[in-house]
Amino acid sequence: MDTDRAFWGKAVAESTGFTLAPDHPDAANREDDTRTIERILPADLTRALRTETRRRLGLALYPVLCGPLYQALAQMAGGNKAVLSHRMTGRCTLGALDVTESVGNFAVHFPLPLATDHLDADDLCRAVAAQLASVPHAGASYDWFGKTLGDSAYPDDCLTPLRVNYLGVLPPDEHGVFRFAREHHNQRLAPPEQIRSAELELHLAVSDDRLSLRLSYAQARWDAARLEALIDDYLRRLEALAKTPDA
């Protein structure tokens, strides 16, 4: 456990200096004020990221998607580092206790900082993969020790406004006699007056062979043009990564 505490203490310390505040911080962050910005990557670029880019970098798709996002977020914040909150299953083995196949929701959000200067796009994706591989106990220990690291260290939104969640490859919208509304994928059922669980939530998914991006936010707190600029910058970086030829 000392190793876990040290890991999260280091992550919190390295997050210092990254700030990205809402445009209207005094406004409420309510569910009924949620708006969404959505973009869809063309099939050819999605295919390139999922095949050629992954093969060139030797990585899973998730760190490939996160590398350019760290860059875009650092650019938006006007610095040389960014902090993202990642969502993982939180299922892990603790000595004789194994919850990897237990019924229940063990999901956890945890922050990971990353310096974006002095790294090209390829190396940044590799750095993300290395960071994720080093996370102890599938991120669950951030919930265990976060509160012991100070009021400014826990929960994750103390360190970054942006949570990212890769949903994987979604099933077809139509299955036999059933049709699933794509806009309802991974949507919460919450009272309208409830406070949103995060400032910004970015959901990534592959559907119909195309990568979709859905950024949700409270319109009273964030200017849409600012967030659209972030997403468009992210897409440009993803496209450049997808078009980088093999060495």
Buried (B, 14 or more C-beta within 10 A) or exposed (E): EEEBBEBBBEBBEBBEEBEBEBEEEEBEBBBEBBEEBEBBBEEEBBBBBBEBBBEBBEBEBBBBBBBBBBBBBBBBBEBBBBBBBBBBBBBBEEEEEEBEEEEEEBBBBBBBBBBBEEBEBBEBBBBBBEBBEEBBBBBBBBBBBBEEBEEEBBBBBBBBBBBBBBBEEBEEEEEEEEEEEBEEBEEEEBEEEEEBBBBBBBBBBBBEEBBBBBBBBBBBBBEEEEBEBBBEBBBEBBBEBBEBEEE
